[in-house]
Amino acid sequence: MTHGGFPDQNPPAAGPPPGFGPPVPVPPQAPYGPPQPGGYGPPPPQPYPYGQPAPPQPYGGPANAEDPEFIAHDRTNSVVVDASGVALEIQGHTVEFPWAQIRTVHYAPAPYGTVLMVAVAHVGGHLYECRITARRKALLQEWLEEVAPVVHFYLSARPPVY
């Protein structure tokens, strides 16, 4: 037989090549069962030896109704400072910082208009900023008077961050 005008150098084999044949039967196994030792994936969850873990507590102890908080918002942005930390919401995206991850919190009025600028300095060195627009200058002054003692209350109650 020829292939492309040249004689075929490999004559056809008499049967299937060695190693091919009917499929080898596989013993049946349960498709889903308990994990086998040495299997892949994380180990199964273990129960807590002393009950459920306690929720994380802020540095001053558990949160009380008397703990100060600061909330400021406009149409798209907001800032919340409370016992759990600082939360910034910027155009629908929320970033929450517990007090253990905060180096310091900066706040100031913008040099123009009625905008409050709040910045969180993370212990890793990053700076996250949120700008909230007040409808009038009196509201901006009220926010500036409220945010100062709240931030001071929480920053002074925690251990120093280096």
N, C-alpha and C positions, 0 to 999 in steps of 0.2 A: 504494500500500500504506500502511497506517496502522500506527502504533506507539503503543499506549496511547491510542488514540482521536484522535491527531493525524496529519495527513498527513505522510508521510516526505519530508523535504526533500532527502535525498540519494538519487537514484535508483541502482539497482544498476549497478555498473560492467560493461562489456562483457567484461573479461578480468582477469587478475591485475594487481595494481598494478605500476607500473614498478619495476625493480630486483629483482624476484623472478623466479625461473626455475629451471632445473636447477642442481645444485651445480657449482661450479667445481672441476675436478680439481686435486689437490695433488700435486706431484712426490714420489715415495716417498723416504723417508729412513730410515737405520738408527735404530731406537728407542734403542739404547744404543751409544755409540761414544766415541772419545776426545773430551775437552772441546775445544770450539771456542775460539779466541782471543777474548777479550772476553766470554766466557760468564759465567754467574752462579756463585756459590759460591767456596769457597777455592781457591787455586792448588794444583796437585798437589804432594805432598811431594817435597822435594829431598833427595838423600843428603847426609850430613855430609861435608864436604871432608876431614876428618882422622880418619875412623872414627867409632865411636860415642862419645857424650859420656860423661864420667866421672860416676859417681853422686855426689850431693852429699855433702860431707864435713863433719863437725862442726868447731867452731872449734879444737879441740885437734889437728887432723889426723885421720887415719883412726881408726876405732873399734878399740880393742884389747881383748883379753880381760881386761886389768888395769883397764880403765876401770870406775869404780864405777857401780852402779845401785841403785835403790830400787824395790821393788814392795810394794804393800799392797793388799789387797782384802777385801771381804766378799761377801755373797750378791748384791748388786746393783751395787756401785760398785767402782772400782779406780783406782789411781794408779801410773804407771810413770814414773820419772825415769832417763834414760840418756843416752848420748852424742848421740842424735838429737834429744832434747828432752824434753818432758813430755806424757804422754798421760793424759787423764782419761776414764774410762768411767762414765757415769751412767745407770743403768737401761737398759743395752743401747745407748746412744748414745755414740759415741766421738768425742772431739775431740783432735787432735794438734797440738802447738805446737812447731815447731823453735826452737832457741835464738835464732835471729835475730829471731823475732817475740815474744820474751818480754822484758818489762821487768824483772820480778822474780817470785819465787815466795814466797808466804807459807805458813806451816804453824804450827798450834797445836792443842792439845787443846781440845775443846769444854768450856764451863763446866759441863757435866753429863755424867755417865756416862763411857763409854769410846769417844769419837768423836774421830778425827783429822780436822781440817779442813785442806785444802790448797787454796790459791787461786793462780791464775796471772793476773798482770797483763799484759795484752797491750800492745804498743807503741801501739796505736790508742786505748788508754784503757779498754777493757772489762776486766772482772774476771770470771773463770770460777772457780767454787768446786765442790769435790767433798768429800763427807763419807764417811769409811769407819769402820764400827763394828768395834772390836776385841772379841773375846769376853771378854777380861779386861784389867784395868788394867796388868798386867805386859807384855802384848803392845803396848799403847798406848805405854808407856814405851820399849820396844824400838824401835818405829817412830820415835818422836821422836829417839832417839839415832842411828838410821841415816840419816834423811832430811837432817839438818843438814849433815854433811860432804859428802854427794853433791850437794846443791843448791849449796853453797859451791864445790865443785870446778868445776862447770860454769859458774856465774855469774862466777867470778873469772877464768876462762880466755878470756872473750870480750871483744871491744871494747866500750867504754861505749855505752849506748843513751840517747839524749836524747829 
